[in-house]
Amino acid sequence: MRWLPKGYGGERRSAEEVKREGWREQGLLVVSPTDPRLTWPERELVRQLGEKLYGGRRLPTEQQHG
């Protein structure tokens, strides 16, 4: 019998499962401002919150250099 620590081996959880568990267990919310399940005002609110808390998003070329 092989024993592995939690999170090693077995099936990998989907990103949606991780996000759902993070919200339910720790109150952490991970939301993309481009999530198609959101209405435009909701996506705009997510974008504004992200900019307020963490600053503006970088363009892909800025991420490579910065």
VENVEN-V962067 format. One record per residue. N is the residue number from 1. RES is the residue in one small letter. PSI is psi in degrees with one decimal (999 if undefined). OMEGA is omega in radians with two decimals (999 if undefined). NEAR is the number of other C-alpha atoms within 12 Angstrom. Layout:
N_RES_PSI_OMEGA_NEAR + N_RES_PSI_OMEGA_NEAR
This chain:
1_m_136.6_-3.12_3 + 2_r_127.3_3.14_7 + 3_w_130.3_3.10_9 + 4_l_144.8_3.06_9 + 5_p_155.3_3.11_8 + 6_k_132.6_3.13_9 + 7_g_-6.7_3.12_11 + 8_y_135.1_-3.13_11 + 9_g_177.4_3.13_11 + 10_g_-159.7_-3.10_11 + 11_e_143.3_3.12_8 + 12_r_137.5_3.10_12 + 13_r_147.2_3.08_14 + 14_s_161.3_3.11_10 + 15_a_-38.3_3.13_12 + 16_e_-38.5_3.10_16 + 17_e_-41.4_3.12_14 + 18_v_-44.3_3.14_18 + 19_k_-43.3_-3.14_19 + 20_r_-45.7_3.13_18 + 21_e_-37.7_3.10_17 + 22_g_-40.4_3.12_16 + 23_w_-49.4_-3.05_15 + 24_r_-37.1_-3.04_13 + 25_e_-31.8_-3.03_12 + 26_q_-3.1_3.14_12 + 27_g_21.3_3.11_11 + 28_l_134.5_-3.11_13 + 29_l_125.5_3.10_18 + 30_v_113.8_-3.06_22 + 31_v_133.1_3.05_24 + 32_s_136.0_3.10_20 + 33_p_-3.1_3.10_22 + 34_t_11.5_-3.13_17 + 35_d_120.2_-3.08_17 + 36_p_-12.0_3.11_12 + 37_r_-13.2_-3.11_12 + 38_l_150.9_3.03_16 + 39_t_168.5_3.13_13 + 40_w_-47.1_3.14_14 + 41_p_-36.3_3.11_15 + 42_e_-43.2_3.11_18 + 43_r_-40.1_3.12_19 + 44_e_-40.4_3.10_18 + 45_l_-44.0_3.11_18 + 46_v_-44.4_3.14_23 + 47_r_-45.5_-3.13_23 + 48_q_-40.9_3.09_18 + 49_l_-44.3_3.12_20 + 50_g_-44.1_3.14_19 + 51_e_-37.8_3.13_15 + 52_k_-44.5_-3.06_12 + 53_l_-35.7_-2.98_11 + 54_y_-0.6_-3.12_12 + 55_g_176.2_-3.10_11 + 56_g_156.8_3.10_13 + 57_r_149.1_3.09_17 + 58_r_147.8_3.02_13 + 59_l_155.5_-3.12_10 + 60_p_-36.1_3.13_9 + 61_t_-31.9_3.11_9 + 62_e_-34.8_-3.13_10 + 63_q_-34.8_3.14_9 + 64_q_-32.7_-3.06_8 + 65_h_-16.4_-2.96_8 + 66_g_999_999_8
